[in-house]
Amino acid sequence: MNKLDARFIPMIGYAEGWDLQKSYVKQIDMEERSDTLLLLQHPPTYTIGSQRNPEHLLLNETELKEQGIDLFEIDRGGDITYHGPGQLVGYPLIYLDAAGLDLHGYLRKLEQVIIDWLADYGIIGGRKSEYTGVWVGDLKIAAIGVKFNKCRRRRGFVTNHGFALNLKAGIASEGFTGIIPCGIDTYGVTSFADLTGQEMTLHQAASELLPHFCRTFGYPLTPLVEDHT
């Protein structure tokens, strides 16, 4: 079994977190670092993926500044999404061997990690065949967008970007109102607290999600290390 380095970062700016991902991807490619799972939180941020649909951003530059929301065009797949306080963001930075490579299977595994964690609380999470992510009925609780970086030294890819799991009550009425999330205007957004009435700290969610991630991806159970990078 490959070793997994799991790190919890309570808060990190998006640009800093993106730079950290890119640095770790290079180290993993060079076999200088083990596979890594970053579990963290960002300040209010919109990210636009490779689909590039600017009309799905409903705020102008002045409004973004007034609301204190950063905007980044990034290299993951997908459309526009929101990151902010009360949302657990997970960045798996892991090597996928070219032998038996199944990129769609990787996305389904990410979804399964969150579905299994929701089931611990009696929440029935699921998929919609036309969309990536995790849904509870017609409400999305977790968005997923990834990038597969072709390795230079090995045959395969190193993943980055990942998932964003909504925890905080009312998060749908905060940053999500300024966008058409993932370009989907027919369904809404929800959170763990909205569904259960329970508050969930970021660290608790990260600690509980980690064993599901290890089991689904075949890693031995590993401790969650708090990192104040």
N, C-alpha and C positions, 0 to 999 in steps of 0.2 A: 504493500500500500504506500502511496505517496503521502508525504507529510503535508499538513495544512497549517499555515500561520494565520491565525484569526485575530484581528485587531479591531478594537472599539475606539472610535474618535468622537468625543461628545459633540464637537462643533468644528467645522472647517470650511473656509471660504471655497466657493466652487473652483476658482482658478487654481488655488493651492492643491485642492483635492485632485483635480485633473492632471496637474503636473506630477503629483505623487503616483497616480496610476501609470502614467507613461514611463516614469522612472522604473517602477516595479516590473512593468511588462518587459522592458529591456533586460533587466536583471534575470528574470525568469527565463527569457529566451536564451541568455548566455549561461544558464544553469548556475548562476551565482546566488539565486534566491529560490526558496521553495514556493509552491503554490500559495496564494495569499487570498484571504477574504477580508475586505475592509467593510466594517459596519459603522455607519456614521450619520451625521446630520449636517445639512447645509443651511445657511441663512436664505431668505427669500430669493429665489432664482428661477428664471425660465431658461430652458435649454431647447434648442431647435436641432433636431436630428437631420439625417441625410435627405429626407423627403422634401424639406425646404418649401413649406407652404406659408408664406408670410401673412396671408390673410387670416390665419388661425390665431395670430396675436392680435388681441382686441384693444390694446393700449398703445398710445403713441409714446415717443421718447420722454416728453414732459411728464406724462402720467406715470411712467415707470420710475422716474426720479422721485416724484412726489410720494409714491408708495414704497420707495426703497427696495425695488426689485431689480436685481442684475439680470442681464440677458447675454447668453452665449450661443453661438452657432458651433456645434460640435460634430464629432465624427462617428457617432453611433447611428444605428438604424432608427427608423421611426420618425415621428412628427414632433410637435411641441409638447412639453410637459412642464410641470411645476415641481420645484423642491423647496422645502421650508421647514421651520421648526414644527416638531410633532410628527415628523415623517422619518422612518428608518430607511436609509439608503444603503444598499448592499452592492459592493463592487467585487465580484469574484475575478481574480486574476490568476487564471489556471491554464496549464498547458494541455492542449488536446492533440493527441497523437494522430497523425494522418491515417494510420491503420484503423479502419472501422469508423472513421470520423462521421458523425451525424450531427450537423449543426442545428437542425430543427429539433432533434432529440435533446440537445443542450437546453434550448429554450423551454421545452416541456418539463425538463427536470427542475429548472428554476421555478416555474409555476408550481410544480408539485411540492417543493419545499414550503412555499407559503400556504398552499392548500392544506398540507398536513398540519402546519402550525395552527391554522384557523380551526381545524377539526378538534384540536385539544380544548377549544372553548365552545364546542358545539356549533360552530359556524360552518355552513356548507358553502365552501368556495368551489369555483369551477372555472371552466374555460368557455370562450365563444370561438367557434371555429374560424371566423373571419378576422379575429383580432388576437394579438398577443397580450398577455396579462392575466390577472386573476380577478374574477368577478364574483359578487354575491347577488344572485338574481341578475338584474339589469344595471347594477351599480359596480363600478370598478373600484377595487380596494388596493390594487397594486399594479403599477405600470412597469413594463419591461422593455428595455432597449439596449442592445449590446453591439460590440465590435469584435471581429475576429482578426487578429493581427498575425499575418503570415510570418513564421519564424525564419530567421536567417541561418541559424546553426542546425536546426532539426527539421524534420518533416512534420509539419503540423502548424498549429495556431496557438497563440496566447490570447485569452479573452480579456476584455475590459468593459467598463460601464456595467449595467446590471439592472437591479430592480429598485423600486421606490414604494414602500409599504406605508399606507396612511394609518396613523395611530390616533391622532388628536381629534377630539370632537369639534365639528364645525369647520374642518380644514377645507371642505368643498366650497364654502362661502368666502374663503380667504383668497389665496393666489389663483385658484382654479377659475374664478369668475373673470379673469382677465384674458383667458385663452379659450380655444376650443380644444380640450385636452385630447392629445393624440389624434386630432382631426376628427373626433367622433362627437357629433352633436345630437345623436339620437338616444344616448344613454348618459347617466350621471355618474357621480363620484361619491364614495362613502369612506368611512374609517372604522377602525376597531371600536373606538369609543362610541361612535354614533350607533353602531350595531348592538353593543352590549351594555352601554351605560357605565362601563368600567374605565377608569384611567389606567393607562399603561405607560410606564417610563420607557425611554429609549433603551436603556441598559437592560431592563428586564426582557424586552422584546428581542434584543440582540442575543442575550444569553439563551433564551428559549428556542430561537430560530436556529442557532448554531448546530445543535445535535441533529436536527432534521437535515440540514445541509450536509453534514458529514455522512450521515447514513445514505442519503440519496446519491451523493457523488462518490461514495466509496472510500472516504477518509476515516482513519481512526479518530475517535472522539478527542478533541483538542481543547485546551483552556482558551478563554477569551481574554486577551491581554489589553488592558487599557492603555491607550497611546495618546499623548498630548502633543503630537507633531505640530 
